[in-house]
Amino acid sequence: MKNLCVIQHTESEYLGFMEDHMEGRNVRFQYRRPFAAGGSIPSVTGNFDGLVLLGAGPYGVVSGHILPSLGPELRLTKAFLDAGLPVLGFGLGAVILSVAAGGGAAEAPLRFDVSRINPVADSAFGATLPSDFPMASYLRDRPVPPKSAEISALGPNGEIMAFTVNGNSLGMVGHPGYKRGMAEDLIMEFAETPDDTVSALVELGDRQAEIAEALSRLMVSIVDHCGWM
């Protein structure tokens, strides 16, 4: 049985549709909520078999309101990478992974959209992904992966949507298990919201079944890549 440390940055964003897939594979996960009273970030890898960094709503790494727990999270992420343990980052979590792995981050506005993702067929991880699947993104800033990273998927305009580092770690600009209710709660949780959230919510609702269907194959790829089978 694997045991994952999941860093949650807001009340609203969690593993979503991925929870059932994890539990069905006997992969346990423990949420850590640094934003809550008494919450903290672990300082060591402990007995965890991997780290999951979730999105962070309007928080940024190099712009906007900087994520309050950024420093401890970068140190923890690097500790997992140095120990050869897998790190999985979604949204701003992918940006944090990029920085901790020796890459960087670039300013980008807060945005919420549902994009068609195109796998890079000649990459090891990309070759395992379904073709042209939808994924919801809600984040500020964007990852600049290190030169050692392998780009695994691109968005409709050629932007990086997924990359792998360290052989067993993965960053995804979107969240493959995103639920419409998570976005609705994020919009209500923070005063700062992306432009045109109504259209994005409608699109996410229309694509919810397709996102859940694509996740079945995505989870096979993710769990295998991270060594959690």
C-alpha positions in Angstrom: 0.0 0.0 0.0 1.4 3.4 -1.0 0.9 6.5 1.1 0.9 10.0 -0.5 1.3 13.5 1.0 -1.2 15.8 -0.7 -0.6 19.6 -0.2 -3.9 21.4 -0.4 -3.7 25.2 -0.9 -7.4 26.2 -0.7 -10.6 24.9 0.8 -12.0 24.3 -2.7 -9.4 22.4 -4.6 -8.7 18.7 -3.9 -8.0 15.5 -5.8 -11.6 15.5 -7.2 -12.4 12.6 -9.5 -8.9 11.2 -8.7 -9.8 10.2 -5.2 -11.9 7.1 -6.2 -9.1 6.0 -8.6 -6.5 6.2 -5.9 -8.6 4.4 -3.4 -9.5 1.7 -6.0 -5.7 1.1 -6.4 -5.1 0.9 -2.7 -3.2 4.2 -2.7 -3.7 6.2 0.5 -3.4 9.9 0.6 -3.2 12.4 3.5 -4.2 16.0 2.9 -2.0 18.7 4.5 -3.6 22.1 4.7 -1.1 24.8 5.5 -3.7 27.5 5.2 -5.8 26.1 8.0 -5.4 26.9 11.7 -2.6 24.6 13.0 -1.8 23.4 9.5 1.8 23.0 8.4 4.1 21.7 5.6 6.2 18.6 6.5 9.9 19.3 6.6 11.0 15.8 5.6 9.7 13.0 3.3 8.9 10.9 6.3 7.1 7.6 5.5 5.4 9.0 2.3 5.8 7.3 -1.1 5.2 10.5 -3.0 4.1 14.1 -2.9 1.1 15.7 -4.7 1.0 19.5 -5.0 -2.5 20.8 -5.9 -3.5 24.1 -7.5 -3.8 27.3 -5.5 -6.5 29.4 -7.0 -5.3 33.0 -7.5 -2.0 32.5 -5.7 1.2 32.8 -7.7 4.9 32.0 -7.6 6.3 35.1 -9.3 3.2 37.4 -9.7 0.0 38.4 -7.9 -0.4 37.3 -4.3 2.5 35.0 -3.7 1.6 31.6 -2.2 2.3 32.0 1.6 3.7 28.5 2.0 5.9 28.7 -1.1 9.3 28.5 0.7 8.6 25.4 2.7 6.9 23.7 -0.2 9.9 24.3 -2.5 12.2 22.8 0.2 9.9 19.8 0.6 9.5 19.2 -3.1 13.3 19.3 -3.5 13.6 16.8 -0.6 11.3 14.3 -2.4 13.1 14.8 -5.7 16.5 14.3 -4.1 15.3 11.2 -2.4 14.1 9.8 -5.8 10.5 9.9 -4.7 7.8 11.0 -7.2 6.2 14.4 -7.2 2.9 15.1 -9.0 2.0 18.8 -9.5 -1.3 20.2 -10.8 -1.8 23.9 -11.7 0.4 26.0 -9.5 1.7 22.7 -8.1 3.3 22.1 -11.5 5.0 25.5 -11.3 6.4 24.7 -7.9 7.7 21.4 -9.2 9.3 23.2 -12.1 11.2 25.6 -9.8 12.2 22.9 -7.4 13.6 20.7 -10.2 15.9 23.4 -11.4 13.7 25.2 -13.9 11.7 28.3 -13.3 8.4 30.1 -13.5 7.1 32.9 -15.7 4.4 35.5 -15.1 1.0 34.7 -16.6 -2.4 36.1 -15.6 -4.9 34.3 -13.5 -7.0 32.1 -15.9 -9.7 29.5 -15.9 -10.3 27.5 -19.0 -10.9 24.0 -20.5 -8.5 23.1 -23.2 -8.0 20.2 -25.6 -4.6 18.6 -24.7 -2.4 17.0 -27.3 0.1 14.4 -26.1 3.7 14.6 -27.5 3.9 11.1 -29.1 7.7 10.8 -29.1 7.9 11.4 -25.3 7.7 8.3 -23.0 4.8 9.6 -20.9 3.0 11.4 -23.7 2.9 8.2 -25.7 0.7 6.6 -23.0 -1.9 9.4 -22.9 -5.2 9.4 -24.7 -5.2 11.7 -27.8 -6.9 15.1 -27.7 -8.5 15.0 -24.3 -10.0 17.9 -22.3 -8.5 19.3 -19.1 -9.5 22.2 -16.9 -6.9 24.7 -15.7 -7.3 27.3 -12.9 -4.0 29.1 -12.1 -1.7 32.0 -12.3 1.8 31.9 -13.7 3.2 29.1 -15.8 6.1 26.6 -15.4 9.4 26.9 -17.3 10.6 23.3 -17.0 14.4 22.6 -16.6 16.3 21.5 -19.7 16.4 18.0 -18.4 12.6 17.8 -18.5 10.7 15.9 -21.1 7.6 17.8 -22.6 4.7 15.3 -22.6 1.7 17.3 -23.7 0.8 20.7 -25.4 -2.2 22.9 -25.4 -4.0 24.2 -28.5 -1.6 27.1 -29.0 1.5 25.0 -28.4 1.9 25.9 -24.7 3.4 23.3 -22.4 0.6 21.4 -20.5 2.5 18.5 -19.1 6.2 17.6 -18.4 8.1 15.0 -16.6 11.3 15.3 -14.5 13.5 13.0 -12.5 12.2 9.9 -14.3 9.1 9.5 -12.1 7.7 13.0 -11.4 5.1 14.8 -13.4 3.7 18.4 -13.7 0.4 19.2 -15.4 -0.8 22.7 -15.9 -4.4 21.5 -15.6 -6.0 19.1 -13.1 -7.1 15.8 -14.8 -9.8 15.2 -12.1 -11.3 18.7 -11.9 -14.9 19.0 -10.9 -17.1 21.9 -11.8 -18.0 22.3 -8.1 -14.3 22.9 -7.3 -14.2 25.9 -9.7 -17.5 27.3 -8.4 -16.2 27.1 -4.8 -12.9 28.8 -5.8 -14.8 31.6 -7.4 -16.7 32.1 -4.2 -13.7 31.6 -1.9 -11.6 34.4 -3.3 -12.3 38.1 -4.2 -9.9 37.8 -7.2 -11.3 35.7 -10.0 -10.4 35.1 -13.7 -12.1 36.8 -16.6 -15.2 35.3 -18.0 -15.8 32.6 -15.4 -19.3 32.0 -16.7 -18.2 30.7 -20.1 -15.5 28.5 -18.5 -18.0 27.0 -16.0 -20.4 26.2 -18.8 -17.6 24.6 -20.8 -16.4 22.6 -17.8 -20.0 21.4 -17.2 -20.4 20.3 -20.8 -17.0 18.4 -20.7 -17.4 16.9 -17.3 -18.3 13.4 -18.5 -15.5 13.5 -21.1 -13.0 14.6 -18.4 -14.1 11.7 -16.1 -13.9 9.2 -19.0 -10.4 10.4 -20.1 -9.2 10.2 -16.4 -9.6 6.4 -16.4 -6.8 6.0 -18.9 -4.8 9.0 -17.5 -4.7 7.4 -14.1 -3.2 4.2 -15.5 -0.4 6.4 -17.0 0.1 8.6 -13.9 0.2 5.8 -11.4 2.5 3.7 -13.6 4.8 6.7 -14.2 5.0 7.5 -10.5 5.6 3.9 -9.5 2.4 3.6 -7.4 1.1 0.4 -9.0 
